[in-house]
Structure formats: C-alpha cells, structure tokens
Amino acid sequence: MLAFGNDYSEGAHEKVLGRLLETNMEQLPGYGTDDYCKSAKEKIKKACGCPEADVYFLVGGTQTNQIVISTMLKSYEGVIAADTGHVNGHEAGAIEWSGHKVLTLPQKEGKIAAPVLSDYLSTFYEDENHEHMVFPGMVYISHPTEYGTLYTKDELSELSAVCSQYGIPLYMDGARLGYGLTSEGTDVTLKDVAEYCDVFYIGGTKVGALCGEAVVFPKGNMPPHFVTMVKQRGALLAKGRLLGIQFDALFTDDLYFEISRNAIATADRLKQILKDKGYEFYIDSPTNQIFVVLDNEQMEKMKKEVVFGFWEKKDESHTVVRFATSWATRMEDVEKLAALL
C-alpha cells in the first residue's frame, strides 16, 4: 500500500532517534529540568528571536490545545475559532470538557479574517446582555489551517491588532508549522509568528519527532504556576527528557526546517501529477495537504492500493479526500502513485 493518509505515520527522523539512543543510559533529573530540555529551549528562543520567551514541552496536539486554552482563559471565557478549526471539529470536545466553549466564526479557506473577528467582538460588547454570555477570551488559529492554507504576514498583523484592541491573546496551533514556514511563496517566518502571536506551539509529532509539541510564550507571558496546572491535567512527564532531547535534535543545524522542505517538495510533485491527469482540486493548498474530489467508484478502487484520508462528502456521487505528504515521504512513492493513477 502507498501511504498518503497523514503526516505522522512514520516514527521519527534518524537523527532524533540517534540522540535518544546516545543519551538513553544517562541519569537525568525529571520533569523537564534536565540540560537537554534547557538546551532545546534556548535553541527555540534563538530561532524565534525571543530571548525573553518561555518554552514548555508537551506530548501531543490536542493535549497542548486544551492545556494552553484552559490555563489562559477565565472560567467565564471561551475561545474564538473558525468553524473548521481543529479545536471545533476534531478534538472530541476537549475544550468544552475543560469548561470553555468554542465560539465559532465563518471562515474562508480555513482562515479567520480580521474584519469578521472585529465585527464579532464589537457586536458582543455592544450587546447590553453580554454579562450573561460567554466572553470571548482568546482567538485560536492554525498555520497551516485544516485546509493546508496559510495566513500572510499582513493577515497575522491585522488579527494581532484586533486582539490587542480587545485585550485577548492570539494563539496559533502549529502542529504543522514547519510545513507552513517552508512552503514556497509564504512571507511568514518563525520570528513573525513570535511577534504577532501571544502564544503558539511548534509541532514535533507531525514534523520528525516521535511525539511532542513545544509551546512558546514569546513575551514571557506564561500563566503563573503553569507547570502546576500541567500536572493537574495529567500532562507532566517524569521523563521530560524524552521531549527535550528530540527538540534539541530538531533545532540543531536547522534540521526541523530541512526535513519540512521534503514534505513540500513531494507534495508539489504530487499536485502536478494530479493536475496533469485532470483531477479536480477541492481547494488550492500550498502545503503538504492535498484535497482532491473523487467520484465514489474511483475512490473505492483507489482504496485497494493507496492509503488516503476521507475529508468530507461533496455530493451523492463524489467525495473530498486528502493526500498528505510528510518529512519522510519518498519521491519514489509519489512516482509509484503517478504510475498507478
């Protein structure tokens, strides 16, 4: 089977595994207080251009979203997200389970527009009954979005300005951040993300690590007693070294960005193949997620030899599916898919 179902099927990059093996028998202090975690944090802060930042390592994306959102919001606040946002659609109600409502906004190609956000916030505060309502306490975006699309630098700046006006943080889900930052044509850098966002995370699970996400509070604005609240939520690893060693490897010699480029290169080749063969694209994604419309008969036939993801039903006879490449996708497998198609 040719695997294009997601970007986390493989284990980890060999340099990450090598460092885990090399350091395996070292006796290190726990809970992320070891020197590898400290080294990884310094490398990330340097890459972000934020020496004053706080960095904390967590295991997975849903866990990270729930912890960041629930620790930064007051009990009566909710988080604004696109109606297609991951926290709204694919996290099993994890945010609501923590006692915070997801407040959805309409999106365009997976993105929230600053004027739409501004209108929502102004309308909320103009409502004389807003004290009886869930307060908007944070804005959640992802980069790339659920549709593989990217915010521009101007769009991030505009969203940041609206958030600043209303005194709420802008939070970026960066599960696939490496793929967004290395996409051809993007004008957003990691330093831009750190400038415009109040908190974000750098995804490792989907970009070369066995597991792990690096949460960055770029302005030294980590909530008080954050570690205590992480433990309260069952997310504090005794063997914090597991995450620190991986990110230390990923942020040595630009490995994180180097391997991210492979996902973009293989995705670009696959998109050209699909285009040449006349396939219909559901959306024009510049990153590693490719959304294609298949007729149902064609889809069932393809399932026998290719792993891909169901996305949504388009109509009675057509389905939107997703092909995803990753840091580990081999160009030879893309060419095998081309021959199969």
Buried (B, 14 or more C-beta within 10 A) or exposed (E): EBBBBBBBEBEBBEBBBEBBEEBEEEEBEEBBEBEBBBBBBBBBBEBBBBEEBBBBBBBBBBBBBBBBBBBBBEEEBBBBBBEBBBBBBEBEEBBBEBEBBBBBBEBEBBBBBBEBBBEBBEEBEEEEEEEEEBBBBBBBBBBBBBBBBBBBBEBBBBBBEBBEEBEBBBBBBBBBBBBBBBBEEBEBBBEBBBBBBBBBBBBBBBBBBBBBBBBBBBBEEBBEEBEEBBEEBEBBBEEBBBBBBBBBBBBBEEBBBBBBBBBBBBBBBBBEBBEEEEBBBBBEBBBBBBBBBBBBEBBEEBBEEBBBBEBEEBEEEBBBBBBBBBBBBEEEBBEBBBEEB
